[in-house]
């Protein structure tokens, strides 16, 4: 079970992720929202590091392939 602080961080990041996708014109499935939220929670909890950067880069490639490139 998450602590109250962890739950607040997760909730805040999930809202940020949803707004990001909306501003980019992407309607992701729920799993992609959860995956992006998990990355953001890791970033907030641990700060910037190479592992987080790699996760961001890999996720961005995945999103590009799944949502952006499929529109063309």
C-alpha angles and dihedrals in degrees: 000000000000123000118244089256092051091049091052092049091049093048093048092048093047089056090048091050092050092050090048093053091046092051090050092050094244124137101199125192117251094260091057090050089051093047093049090047090052090054091049092049089052090050092050093045100043104021125223117333137143094267092054091045090052091050091050091049094047093046092049090053090049092050092047091053096043102041114009103039093042090064092064 
